[in-house]
Amino acid sequence: MRNMTTCRKNLFLLLYLISCLSSSNAFSQEAPTPQDLNELKFLLENEMERQHVAGMMLTLVTRDSVLYAGGLGYADVEQKVPVTDRHLFRQASIAKLFTALGILSLVDEGKLTVYTKLKDVAPEVPIHNEWEDTDPITMAHLMEHSTGFYDKSPLEEFNFEREKLGGLETLKVFQDQMESRWRPGERFSYSAVNYAILAYVIEKVSGMPFEEYMREKVFSRLGMPYANVSLAGDAPGTYSSGYVWRDGRFQLVPHRPQYNPGYGSLNASAVDMAHALQAYLHDWQTPKGQFLTTEMLHDSEAPRTYLSAQAGLHSTYAFGNESREVNGRVFRGHSGSVAGYLSNFLYNRELGLGFAFSINTFNPGFHRYATDLIGRFLTRHLDEPKAPSAYPLQAAAVDPFLGYYHLSSSSDLYTGYFQGLLTTFKLEQQQDGLLANYILGGSMNWKAAGSSSLLFTNEWAKDPRIMLLRDRENRPVIVEDTMYYEKVSAFEAWAPVVLLLLCLLIMVSSVMIGAISVVLLLLKRKIVLNVFLLRLSPVLVTLGLLLSIWTIPQFTDRVTAGVPIEGLTYLWTIGRCLFAFFTLATVVLLVLRWRSLRSGWLRGYMAAVTFCGCYFFAVLVESNWY
């Protein structure tokens, strides 16, 4: 379902798409499957040049050997420094996989269990969980993103001021996000804040700085000699530079430190990733001995806390370890994205194959291209994955689940409400399966994927990741991969979308009508102040709203380039304040001037504009804008 979010063309999508989707330079036609390493490197280098990617760290391994550990292109464009096997690239969220290993190392030492309650080891962490007595937050919830916390927003992406924060101070940055929106363990919702807390737990329980603990207990034992989790990127090592391609040239992205090292501060080289991948392919047996037990390895790959995992859907996110279908086969690992960099760390223990790469130019299009091409290269000698077997649809079993659904697990603090509307769909029965019809356009076919009558696969995948379930209150829900959808009525599905679109149209029209009204009043040269303000205030309401909306894609753009956002934050605040103040002013003026408005049309229009402003204000309050 998540692939459908790029297909909507309605004006409403501005509110969500501009803030949540990064643009890519181009989608490439599928290249032929390379038959040897030189051909793979040739195709990658050609595509790097075409899509303007400066450099690439690349690691390819099998269980028995390292096929390649090195680089393509430049680590430093200005100095023409080629990427080597020791250049450190920012791996971003791949850090979560290793932070989880830090927690498991403490479990191995007997200092924690995965079910240890956060309140038992760190009661000072300022979380709010109204279900703490019955459903306390545990280490497993934190590692599997099932706490119900929001993710960090662009406002907390980087510590631009390089404030020296430590310990509990780094967590207070995320105070607004650390509230459980549902019972911990009910559903997955990706949040870097969970891993900021885990880094704090590692420091407190181990009695060591996080960076030191990770170096001694994780990186050293896995044979990763150059890896570090330095926030400032000033630990020993040779670092690559990050870039964005703009205005026909590579523009340097400064190294911006994050607030906490647990969720995105990993710096690693091709050599580091080769050793880490081979450790996974050898069930954590390394030249230095057994890293952690094979039982822990299996546990780290098998989610357990959220509803779909408990129902048996395990090809999803576990302990900092996600699964991904590549060329029809399921790989595990993690991906990463940070200003100037995109990365992958993926392996399949059954096949004995793994690869990792990082590019030092933010280009999602090339990232997708490279993942597909490398996956096809590594699996070229294997038989094609079998198409999913056809199973008959058990109509009686799925009938209670037919109807409307909307996304109820968004991690976005400021745009989650709009994402829920955007992904609303109606589930209908077809002759040979189910059809998810999105109310804003587009559809997807689901096919029964096993003897279970409630397990399905979508038309683009071979691995079944869709389950029809019931929550604790026995209400129908649908889980697709890690996304959680709740059943709603037709009215609940359509009314918010129609109302939002209609109000947006009316408010935009108020700019033109208000401007004409103001001009006519000025031409009369006899201006009654509150009449003048009544005509003008809807214009200012709309302009304030549009200003605040306009800043959303700018946040994404600037964070991608590592550019400070302080000035943009002021604009966002000004837009929100203008919108709120003049919405209230319009209500007051309309009440005061209602009887003097002789035109029924004008009364109706002003009432509609005022209602729309109030409705948008309520929506934005619900979306944490105030």
KEPA-887180 format. One record per residue (C-alpha): x, y, z; residue in one letter. Coordinates in pm, whole numbers, plus 50000, padded with zeros to 5 digits. Layout:
<kekols>
(kekol (X Y Z) "A")
...
</kekols>
This chain:
<kekols>
(kekol (50000 50000 50000) "M")
(kekol (50278 50240 50081) "R")
(kekol (50381 50250 49716) "N")
(kekol (50045 50403 49631) "M")
(kekol (50121 50724 49817) "T")
(kekol (50309 50863 49519) "T")
(kekol (50015 50820 49283) "C")
(kekol (49767 51084 49403) "R")
(kekol (49724 51396 49197) "K")
(kekol (49471 51589 49403) "N")
(kekol (49556 51935 49531) "L")
(kekol (49512 51808 49884) "F")
(kekol (49827 51602 49849) "L")
(kekol (50028 51920 49883) "L")
(kekol (49977 51902 50258) "L")
(kekol (50135 51560 50285) "Y")
(kekol (50340 51482 49978) "L")
(kekol (50549 51797 49992) "I")
(kekol (50653 51715 50345) "S")
(kekol (50697 51340 50332) "C")
(kekol (50836 51248 49992) "L")
(kekol (51184 51329 49875) "S")
(kekol (51228 51399 49510) "S")
(kekol (51458 51187 49296) "S")
(kekol (51643 51284 48985) "N")
(kekol (51505 51014 48764) "A")
(kekol (51375 50661 48748) "F")
(kekol (51599 50447 48541) "S")
(kekol (51496 50177 48303) "Q")
(kekol (51597 49837 48435) "E")
(kekol (51952 49759 48335) "A")
(kekol (52051 49410 48221) "P")
(kekol (52160 49180 48502) "T")
(kekol (52542 49207 48525) "P")
(kekol (52718 48874 48486) "Q")
(kekol (53046 48963 48657) "D")
(kekol (53184 49216 48901) "L")
(kekol (53340 49439 48637) "N")
(kekol (53008 49467 48455) "E")
(kekol (52831 49554 48780) "L")
(kekol (53082 49830 48856) "K")
(kekol (53058 49957 48499) "F")
(kekol (52678 49984 48517) "L")
(kekol (52689 50150 48858) "L")
(kekol (52951 50403 48750) "E")
(kekol (52757 50490 48434) "N")
(kekol (52440 50543 48634) "E")
(kekol (52629 50746 48896) "M")
(kekol (52747 50978 48622) "E")
(kekol (52401 51002 48468) "R")
(kekol (52226 51067 48798) "Q")
(kekol (52502 51285 48946) "H")
(kekol (52618 51071 49236) "V")
(kekol (52963 51167 49360) "A")
(kekol (53081 50847 49527) "G")
(kekol (52977 50506 49650) "M")
(kekol (53103 50273 49922) "M")
(kekol (53029 49916 49811) "L")
(kekol (53053 49578 49984) "T")
(kekol (52950 49241 49835) "L")
(kekol (52990 48919 50030) "V")
(kekol (52899 48554 50028) "T")
(kekol (52925 48322 50326) "R")
(kekol (53264 48207 50199) "D")
(kekol (53426 48521 50066) "S")
(kekol (53428 48895 50025) "V")
(kekol (53354 48954 49658) "L")
(kekol (53426 49325 49680) "Y")
(kekol (53493 49586 49947) "A")
(kekol (53585 49923 49807) "G")
(kekol (53442 50223 49636) "G")
(kekol (53340 50395 49315) "L")
(kekol (53362 50762 49235) "G")
(kekol (53487 51031 49471) "Y")
(kekol (53491 51065 49848) "A")
(kekol (53587 51428 49798) "D")
(kekol (53481 51589 49471) "V")
(kekol (53680 51909 49516) "E")
(kekol (54008 51727 49581) "Q")
(kekol (53929 51439 49343) "K")
(kekol (53989 51182 49618) "V")
(kekol (53862 50836 49510) "P")
(kekol (53653 50629 49751) "V")
(kekol (53859 50353 49915) "T")
(kekol (53768 50055 50130) "D")
(kekol (53847 50258 50443) "R")
(kekol (53656 50577 50377) "H")
(kekol (53390 50634 50642) "L")
(kekol (53040 50706 50513) "F")
(kekol (52748 50822 50726) "R")
(kekol (52519 50519 50756) "Q")
(kekol (52232 50704 50925) "A")
(kekol (51954 50472 51050) "S")
(kekol (52164 50159 51002) "I")
(kekol (52292 50270 51343) "A")
(kekol (51967 50132 51489) "K")
(kekol (52064 49777 51400) "L")
(kekol (52391 49814 51592) "F")
(kekol (52234 49999 51886) "T")
(kekol (51998 49703 51922) "A")
(kekol (52305 49478 51927) "L")
(kekol (52435 49693 52213) "G")
(kekol (52118 49620 52409) "I")
(kekol (52145 49248 52329) "L")
(kekol (52505 49257 52450) "S")
(kekol (52378 49385 52786) "L")
(kekol (52123 49102 52783) "V")
(kekol (52408 48859 52719) "D")
(kekol (52593 49007 53018) "E")
(kekol (52287 48947 53235) "G")
(kekol (52227 49316 53301) "K")
(kekol (51895 49334 53113) "L")
(kekol (51634 49120 52944) "T")
(kekol (51441 49222 52635) "V")
(kekol (51134 49240 52862) "Y")
(kekol (51295 49470 53117) "T")
(kekol (51067 49767 53179) "K")
(kekol (51207 50107 53091) "L")
(kekol (51070 50244 53420) "K")
(kekol (51273 49984 53611) "D")
(kekol (51609 50089 53467) "V")
(kekol (51552 50454 53377) "A")
(kekol (51246 50598 53555) "P")
(kekol (51379 50948 53493) "E")
(kekol (51316 50924 53117) "V")
(kekol (51021 51162 53063) "P")
(kekol (50781 50931 52880) "I")
(kekol (50403 50936 52913) "H")
(kekol (50221 50604 52884) "N")
(kekol (49868 50598 53022) "E")
(kekol (49874 50217 53003) "W")
(kekol (50197 50181 53204) "E")
(kekol (50029 49975 53477) "D")
(kekol (49896 49712 53238) "T")
(kekol (50120 49756 52929) "D")
(kekol (50457 49896 53038) "P")
(kekol (50718 49997 52781) "I")
(kekol (51001 49742 52761) "T")
(kekol (51332 49713 52579) "M")
(kekol (51158 49500 52317) "A")
(kekol (50898 49771 52252) "H")
(kekol (51174 50028 52206) "L")
(kekol (51374 49806 51969) "M")
(kekol (51065 49716 51762) "E")
(kekol (50917 50068 51747) "H")
(kekol (50597 49958 51917) "S")
(kekol (50592 50220 52194) "T")
(kekol (50346 50443 52007) "G")
(kekol (50585 50741 52008) "F")
(kekol (50599 50992 51724) "Y")
(kekol (50919 51013 51521) "D")
(kekol (51148 51315 51540) "K")
(kekol (51049 51594 51303) "S")
(kekol (51278 51805 51082) "P")
(kekol (51294 52052 51373) "L")
(kekol (51489 51793 51575) "E")
(kekol (51689 51645 51288) "E")
(kekol (52018 51821 51356) "F")
(kekol (52187 51998 51643) "N")
(kekol (52279 52295 51426) "F")
(kekol (52409 52495 51722) "E")
(kekol (52630 52202 51829) "R")
(kekol (52507 52236 52185) "E")
(kekol (52693 52003 52419) "K")
(kekol (52410 51789 52547) "L")
(kekol (52455 51464 52728) "G")
(kekol (52258 51197 52903) "G")
(kekol (51902 51293 52986) "L")
(kekol (51939 51633 52816) "E")
(kekol (51944 51471 52473) "T")
(kekol (51613 51299 52544) "L")
(kekol (51438 51617 52655) "K")
(kekol (51479 51743 52298) "V")
(kekol (51216 51483 52205) "F")
(kekol (50978 51557 52492) "Q")
(kekol (50681 51615 52259) "D")
(kekol (50729 51279 52089) "Q")
(kekol (50756 51056 52398) "M")
(kekol (50388 50988 52452) "E")
(kekol (50226 50651 52376) "S")
(kekol (49928 50708 52147) "R")
(kekol (49801 50353 52194) "W")
(kekol (49884 50054 52412) "R")
(kekol (50255 49971 52370) "P")
(kekol (50282 49655 52166) "G")
(kekol (49965 49704 51964) "E")
(kekol (50113 49845 51646) "R")
(kekol (50440 49946 51483) "F")
(kekol (50525 50314 51430) "S")
(kekol (50882 50400 51335) "Y")
(kekol (51045 50648 51574) "S")
(kekol (51411 50741 51612) "A")
(kekol (51320 50853 51964) "V")
(kekol (51303 50487 52072) "N")
(kekol (51669 50446 51984) "Y")
(kekol (51770 50770 52152) "A")
(kekol (51625 50618 52470) "I")
(kekol (51807 50288 52408) "L")
(kekol (52140 50471 52377) "A")
(kekol (52070 50635 52713) "Y")
(kekol (51987 50296 52866) "V")
(kekol (52313 50149 52733) "I")
(kekol (52512 50430 52895) "E")
(kekol (52331 50406 53227) "K")
(kekol (52332 50027 53261) "V")
(kekol (52687 49973 53132) "S")
(kekol (52838 50271 53311) "G")
(kekol (53028 50355 52990) "M")
(kekol (52984 50630 52730) "P")
(kekol (52774 50502 52443) "F")
(kekol (53052 50550 52187) "E")
(kekol (53300 50359 52400) "E")
(kekol (53057 50076 52474) "Y")
(kekol (52972 50033 52107) "M")
(kekol (53339 50030 52010) "R")
(kekol (53441 49770 52271) "E")
(kekol (53134 49549 52290) "K")
(kekol (52997 49560 51937) "V")
(kekol (53227 49695 51665) "F")
(kekol (53548 49535 51795) "S")
(kekol (53384 49196 51845) "R")
(kekol (53233 49206 51495) "L")
(kekol (53568 49301 51340) "G")
(kekol (53470 49655 51241) "M")
(kekol (53799 49842 51300) "P")
(kekol (53702 50182 51161) "Y")
(kekol (53335 50209 51263) "A")
(kekol (53225 50466 51520) "N")
(kekol (52915 50645 51641) "V")
(kekol (53070 50989 51677) "S")
(kekol (52804 51259 51657) "L")
(kekol (53048 51523 51538) "A")
(kekol (53224 51294 51290) "G")
(kekol (53557 51378 51452) "D")
(kekol (53662 51031 51569) "A")
(kekol (53978 50893 51406) "P")
(kekol (53932 50787 51047) "G")
(kekol (53914 50910 50689) "T")
(kekol (53570 51055 50621) "Y")
(kekol (53393 51107 50293) "S")
(kekol (53213 51431 50216) "S")
(kekol (52838 51448 50153) "G")
(kekol (52678 51631 49859) "Y")
(kekol (52359 51730 49686) "V")
(kekol (52342 51797 49312) "W")
(kekol (52200 52145 49254) "R")
(kekol (52233 52415 48993) "D")
(kekol (52440 52185 48774) "G")
(kekol (52709 52107 49030) "R")
(kekol (52785 51913 49346) "F")
(kekol (52720 52123 49652) "Q")
(kekol (52889 52024 49977) "L")
(kekol (52660 51917 50263) "V")
(kekol (52826 52012 50592) "P")
(kekol (52847 51742 50858) "H")
(kekol (52561 51824 51093) "R")
(kekol (52557 51637 51425) "P")
(kekol (52234 51480 51546) "Q")
(kekol (52116 51519 51903) "Y")
(kekol (52166 51158 52008) "N")
(kekol (52399 50889 51869) "P")
(kekol (52166 50592 51909) "G")
(kekol (51949 50633 51601) "Y")
(kekol (52163 50765 51318) "G")
(kekol (52527 50841 51397) "S")
(kekol (52701 50532 51259) "L")
(kekol (53007 50601 51043) "N")
(kekol (53143 50291 50870) "A")
(kekol (53362 50180 50581) "S")
(kekol (53339 49906 50323) "A")
(kekol (53578 49693 50532) "V")
(kekol (53360 49737 50841) "D")
(kekol (53046 49636 50653) "M")
(kekol (53217 49332 50495) "A")
(kekol (53307 49195 50839) "H")
(kekol (52964 49273 50984) "A")
(kekol (52783 49105 50693) "L")
(kekol (52997 48794 50715) "Q")
(kekol (52934 48776 51089) "A")
(kekol (52562 48757 51014) "Y")
(kekol (52612 48498 50741) "L")
(kekol (52812 48285 50987) "H")
(kekol (52546 48308 51259) "D")
(kekol (52757 48561 51449) "W")
(kekol (53062 48337 51456) "Q")
(kekol (53361 48565 51393) "T")
(kekol (53740 48516 51383) "P")
(kekol (53739 48650 51742) "K")
(kekol (53482 48395 51855) "G")
(kekol (53105 48389 51897) "Q")
(kekol (52966 48743 51912) "F")
(kekol (52630 48661 52072) "L")
(kekol (52431 48339 52081) "T")
(kekol (52254 48208 51773) "T")
(kekol (51934 48215 51978) "E")
(kekol (51976 48590 52017) "M")
(kekol (52041 48621 51646) "L")
(kekol (51712 48446 51567) "H")
(kekol (51535 48662 51826) "D")
(kekol (51678 48977 51671) "S")
(kekol (51520 48882 51337) "E")
(kekol (51177 48778 51465) "A")
(kekol (50940 49055 51577) "P")
(kekol (50727 48969 51877) "R")
(kekol (50559 49269 52036) "T")
(kekol (50304 49412 51795) "Y")
(kekol (49973 49261 51688) "L")
(kekol (50071 49126 51346) "S")
(kekol (50393 48974 51483) "A")
(kekol (50197 48795 51752) "Q")
(kekol (49970 48661 51476) "A")
(kekol (50269 48513 51292) "G")
(kekol (50374 48783 51043) "L")
(kekol (50749 48785 51105) "H")
(kekol (50894 48923 50782) "S")
(kekol (50878 49274 50929) "T")
(kekol (51073 49493 51172) "Y")
(kekol (51237 49319 51469) "A")
(kekol (51522 49435 51695) "F")
(kekol (51658 49718 51478) "G")
(kekol (51639 49470 51195) "N")
(kekol (51392 49511 50911) "E")
(kekol (51313 49287 50616) "S")
(kekol (51300 49390 50253) "R")
(kekol (51210 49207 49937) "E")
(kekol (51492 49236 49683) "V")
(kekol (51450 49069 49345) "N")
(kekol (51177 48848 49486) "G")
(kekol (51379 48734 49788) "R")
(kekol (51362 48850 50149) "V")
(kekol (51674 49017 50286) "F")
(kekol (51714 49150 50638) "R")
(kekol (51913 49444 50772) "G")
(kekol (51843 49817 50763) "H")
(kekol (51857 50122 50538) "S")
(kekol (51966 50474 50621) "G")
(kekol (51909 50831 50510) "S")
(kekol (52074 51151 50632) "V")
(kekol (52178 51480 50473) "A")
(kekol (52408 51396 50181) "G")
(kekol (52392 51017 50224) "Y")
(kekol (52175 50712 50151) "L")
(kekol (52273 50362 50262) "S")
(kekol (52176 49993 50271) "N")
(kekol (52292 49699 50481) "F")
(kekol (52115 49380 50370) "L")
(kekol (52177 49005 50402) "Y")
(kekol (52005 48670 50353) "N")
(kekol (52143 48402 50584) "R")
(kekol (51967 48120 50403) "E")
(kekol (52124 48213 50070) "L")
(kekol (52455 48313 50226) "G")
(kekol (52453 48651 50049) "L")
(kekol (52487 49008 50166) "G")
(kekol (52562 49355 50043) "F")
(kekol (52603 49705 50178) "A")
(kekol (52649 50036 50006) "F")
(kekol (52637 50403 50084) "S")
(kekol (52628 50695 49843) "I")
(kekol (52753 51039 49941) "N")
(kekol (52495 51223 49732) "T")
(kekol (52130 51235 49835) "F")
(kekol (51962 51064 49539) "N")
(kekol (51674 50823 49617) "P")
(kekol (51641 50727 49249) "G")
(kekol (51995 50594 49230) "F")
(kekol (51956 50427 49570) "H")
(kekol (51664 50224 49436) "R")
(kekol (51847 50148 49113) "Y")
(kekol (52159 50025 49295) "A")
(kekol (51961 49809 49538) "T")
(kekol (51781 49634 49253) "D")
(kekol (52092 49594 49035) "L")
(kekol (52311 49459 49315) "I")
(kekol (52036 49222 49427) "G")
(kekol (52000 49083 49076) "R")
(kekol (52376 49046 49042) "F")
(kekol (52417 48850 49366) "L")
(kekol (52127 48616 49288) "T")
(kekol (52196 48574 48915) "R")
(kekol (52297 48207 48947) "H")
(kekol (51990 48115 49150) "L")
(kekol (51662 47994 49011) "D")
(kekol (51397 48260 48968) "E")
(kekol (51181 48293 49278) "P")
(kekol (50861 48097 49245) "K")
(kekol (50545 48294 49192) "A")
(kekol (50315 48283 49493) "P")
(kekol (50085 47983 49487) "S")
(kekol (49723 48052 49406) "A")
(kekol (49480 47997 49690) "Y")
(kekol (49103 48033 49675) "P")
(kekol (48952 48331 49849) "L")
(kekol (48750 48227 50151) "Q")
(kekol (48470 48475 50115) "A")
(kekol (48298 48403 50443) "A")
(kekol (48616 48466 50640) "A")
(kekol (48699 48797 50471) "V")
(kekol (48344 48933 50453) "D")
(kekol (48354 49101 50799) "P")
(kekol (48669 49286 50690) "F")
(kekol (48523 49446 50376) "L")
(kekol (48473 49822 50394) "G")
(kekol (48674 50140 50448) "Y")
(kekol (49010 50170 50624) "Y")
(kekol (49253 50447 50704) "H")
(kekol (49613 50447 50828) "L")
(kekol (49627 50469 51208) "S")
(kekol (49997 50429 51282) "S")
(kekol (50166 50728 51120) "S")
(kekol (50485 50836 51293) "S")
(kekol (50472 51192 51158) "D")
(kekol (50409 51445 51433) "L")
(kekol (50285 51725 51207) "Y")
(kekol (50153 51550 50895) "T")
(kekol (50023 51219 51029) "G")
(kekol (49658 51327 51012) "Y")
(kekol (49691 51406 50643) "F")
(kekol (49872 51080 50576) "Q")
(kekol (49579 50896 50729) "G")
(kekol (49339 51069 50490) "L")
(kekol (49568 51016 50195) "L")
(kekol (49590 50640 50243) "T")
(kekol (49219 50577 50306) "T")
(kekol (49089 50292 50092) "F")
(kekol (48787 50068 50047) "K")
(kekol (48844 49693 50059) "L")
(kekol (48620 49509 49814) "E")
(kekol (48586 49148 49709) "Q")
(kekol (48678 49035 49358) "Q")
(kekol (48622 48701 49196) "Q")
(kekol (48973 48577 49271) "D")
(kekol (49089 48804 49551) "G")
(kekol (49048 49143 49716) "L")
(kekol (49077 49493 49576) "L")
(kekol (49196 49793 49778) "A")
(kekol (49046 50101 49614) "N")
(kekol (49202 50427 49734) "Y")
(kekol (48945 50704 49759) "I")
(kekol (49189 50958 49615) "L")
(kekol (49266 50736 49317) "G")
(kekol (49452 50414 49246) "G")
(kekol (49396 50057 49350) "S")
(kekol (49580 49739 49440) "M")
(kekol (49497 49370 49403) "N")
(kekol (49548 49133 49693) "W")
(kekol (49574 48758 49651) "K")
(kekol (49523 48493 49916) "A")
(kekol (49871 48376 50013) "A")
(kekol (49833 48063 50219) "G")
(kekol (49613 47818 50398) "S")
(kekol (49532 48098 50638) "S")
(kekol (49225 48270 50502) "S")
(kekol (49346 48608 50630) "L")
(kekol (49699 48625 50483) "L")
(kekol (49752 48805 50152) "F")
(kekol (50018 48933 49916) "T")
(kekol (49992 49241 49696) "N")
(kekol (50031 49236 49320) "E")
(kekol (50388 49371 49329) "W")
(kekol (50537 49131 49584) "A")
(kekol (50608 48764 49630) "K")
(kekol (50639 48770 50008) "D")
(kekol (50300 48779 50187) "P")
(kekol (50285 49080 50419) "R")
(kekol (49917 49161 50450) "I")
(kekol (49706 49026 50735) "M")
(kekol (49344 49077 50831) "L")
(kekol (49327 49080 51211) "L")
(kekol (49120 49182 51510) "R")
(kekol (49245 49405 51790) "D")
(kekol (49190 49362 52163) "R")
(kekol (48838 49501 52131) "E")
(kekol (48766 49254 51848) "N")
(kekol (48753 49532 51588) "R")
(kekol (48870 49454 51231) "P")
(kekol (49213 49590 51143) "V")
(kekol (49448 49537 50849) "I")
(kekol (49827 49527 50869) "V")
(kekol (50035 49566 50554) "E")
(kekol (50401 49508 50637) "D")
(kekol (50423 49739 50941) "T")
(kekol (50139 49978 50854) "M")
(kekol (49827 49950 51067) "Y")
(kekol (49483 50034 50926) "Y")
(kekol (49163 50068 51127) "E")
(kekol (48817 50012 50985) "K")
(kekol (48599 50322 50953) "V")
(kekol (48253 50397 50818) "S")
(kekol (48197 50539 50470) "A")
(kekol (48112 50873 50629) "F")
(kekol (48432 50870 50839) "E")
(kekol (48631 50788 50526) "A")
(kekol (48484 51048 50292) "W")
(kekol (48371 51337 50512) "A")
(kekol (48716 51457 50629) "P")
(kekol (48859 51441 50275) "V")
(kekol (48565 51618 50110) "V")
(kekol (48544 51878 50385) "L")
(kekol (48917 51950 50376) "L")
(kekol (48920 51989 49998) "L")
(kekol (48608 52205 49997) "L")
(kekol (48740 52428 50276) "C")
(kekol (49074 52465 50101) "L")
(kekol (48896 52572 49782) "L")
(kekol (48675 52822 49966) "I")
(kekol (48968 52971 50156) "M")
(kekol (49180 53012 49844) "V")
(kekol (48884 53181 49672) "S")
(kekol (48866 53425 49964) "S")
(kekol (49196 53579 49857) "V")
(kekol (49054 53690 49523) "M")
(kekol (48710 53786 49653) "I")
(kekol (48857 53961 49955) "G")
(kekol (49101 54158 49741) "A")
(kekol (48818 54270 49511) "I")
(kekol (48604 54370 49811) "S")
(kekol (48887 54573 49964) "V")
(kekol (48948 54754 49635) "V")
(kekol (48576 54840 49603) "L")
(kekol (48569 54971 49958) "L")
(kekol (48872 55187 49893) "L")
(kekol (48714 55327 49578) "L")
(kekol (48408 55438 49778) "K")
(kekol (48643 55647 49995) "R")
(kekol (48413 55594 50288) "K")
(kekol (48557 55313 50491) "I")
(kekol (48403 55163 50803) "V")
(kekol (48695 55004 50981) "L")
(kekol (48531 54683 51104) "N")
(kekol (48369 54629 50761) "V")
(kekol (48708 54676 50600) "F")
(kekol (48870 54431 50843) "L")
(kekol (48592 54175 50796) "L")
(kekol (48660 54169 50420) "R")
(kekol (49037 54164 50471) "L")
(kekol (49071 53915 50756) "S")
(kekol (48982 53600 50551) "P")
(kekol (49259 53696 50309) "V")
(kekol (49507 53715 50597) "L")
(kekol (49376 53386 50738) "V")
(kekol (49442 53213 50405) "T")
(kekol (49780 53376 50354) "L")
(kekol (49889 53269 50701) "G")
(kekol (49779 52912 50629) "L")
(kekol (49951 52905 50290) "L")
(kekol (50271 53048 50439) "L")
(kekol (50283 52778 50706) "S")
(kekol (50211 52507 50446) "I")
(kekol (50476 52647 50211) "W")
(kekol (50744 52603 50476) "T")
(kekol (50686 52227 50506) "I")
(kekol (50867 52122 50184) "P")
(kekol (51131 52381 50260) "Q")
(kekol (51209 52203 50586) "F")
(kekol (51259 51877 50396) "T")
(kekol (51472 52047 50133) "D")
(kekol (51696 52220 50386) "R")
(kekol (51740 51919 50610) "V")
(kekol (51838 51713 50305) "T")
(kekol (52106 51971 50228) "A")
(kekol (52211 52014 50592) "G")
(kekol (52115 52382 50582) "V")
(kekol (52015 52556 50911) "P")
(kekol (51640 52594 50951) "I")
(kekol (51616 52866 51215) "E")
(kekol (51488 53132 50973) "G")
(kekol (51241 52887 50823) "L")
(kekol (51116 52796 51170) "T")
(kekol (51039 53164 51229) "Y")
(kekol (50841 53179 50904) "L")
(kekol (50646 52868 50999) "W")
(kekol (50569 53020 51338) "T")
(kekol (50465 53352 51182) "I")
(kekol (50235 53172 50937) "G")
(kekol (50072 52967 51214) "R")
(kekol (50028 53272 51437) "C")
(kekol (49880 53482 51156) "L")
(kekol (49641 53201 51071) "F")
(kekol (49528 53151 51432) "A")
(kekol (49497 53522 51515) "F")
(kekol (49301 53621 51206) "F")
(kekol (49080 53310 51229) "T")
(kekol (48973 53433 51572) "L")
(kekol (48947 53792 51446) "A")
(kekol (48723 53683 51159) "T")
(kekol (48488 53504 51398) "V")
(kekol (48464 53811 51623) "V")
(kekol (48414 54054 51333) "L")
(kekol (48152 53835 51171) "L")
(kekol (47954 53820 51494) "V")
(kekol (47977 54197 51537) "L")
(kekol (47879 54279 51177) "R")
(kekol (47633 53994 51111) "W")
(kekol (47320 54209 51123) "R")
(kekol (47469 54478 50904) "S")
(kekol (47545 54229 50623) "L")
(kekol (47239 54281 50403) "R")
(kekol (47337 54048 50124) "S")
(kekol (47231 53689 50190) "G")
(kekol (47503 53569 49953) "W")
(kekol (47769 53765 50142) "L")
(kekol (47643 53636 50475) "R")
(kekol (47657 53279 50353) "G")
(kekol (48000 53318 50196) "Y")
(kekol (48153 53488 50501) "M")
(kekol (48002 53222 50727) "A")
(kekol (48149 52949 50503) "A")
(kekol (48494 53111 50500) "V")
(kekol (48486 53152 50877) "T")
(kekol (48375 52793 50929) "F")
(kekol (48654 52668 50701) "C")
(kekol (48914 52868 50890) "G")
(kekol (48790 52723 51220) "C")
(kekol (48784 52373 51072) "Y")
(kekol (49142 52402 50946) "F")
(kekol (49247 52538 51285) "F")
(kekol (49093 52234 51457) "A")
(kekol (49270 52001 51213) "V")
(kekol (49606 52169 51276) "L")
(kekol (49555 52153 51651) "V")
(kekol (49485 51781 51609) "E")
(kekol (49806 51762 51401) "S")
(kekol (50019 51919 51677) "N")
(kekol (50077 52247 51495) "W")
(kekol (49967 52432 51809) "Y")
</kekols>
